[in-house]
Amino acid sequence: MQITASAISLNVDDVTASATFIKQHFGFHEEMSADGFVSLSRPDAGFNLIFLCIGLETFKPIHMRGHRVDGLLIAFVVDDIDTEYARIQAEGVAITTSIETEPWGERFFQVTDPNGVVIQLVQWITKPVA
């Protein structure tokens, strides 16, 4: 098998609100959209981020059509977490989890988009153990 592209699809109540948030604060751009759907990308992300409106008739499997995924977060690894933290604060984004450093070398903070999607920015200050 050869994977040629990757995407993450999230069910949200307001596709436009999540798309606007990720474009404005994380530099994604819209690749395509339709009623209840938007696909966003940025060259260095390695995947497309897709937002689907809850209840979208074309969503499969049907039993998941009206469900959100709880406990999910999107993580982006960055080179300078402190600069990103200052930038996000200056843009007026509410911080969900203030910057923290874990004993294993992960330095991170979290924000939450208008639909409750948690976005975590991470910088490894020591290499993760394999």
Secondary structure, DSSP 8 states (H G I E B T S, - for coil): ------EEEEEES-HHHHHHHHHHHH--EEEEEETTEEEEE-TTTSSEEEEEETT-TT-SSGGGTT---TT-EEEEE-S-HHHHHHHHHHTT--EEEEEEE-TTSEEEEEEE-TTS-EEEEEEESS----
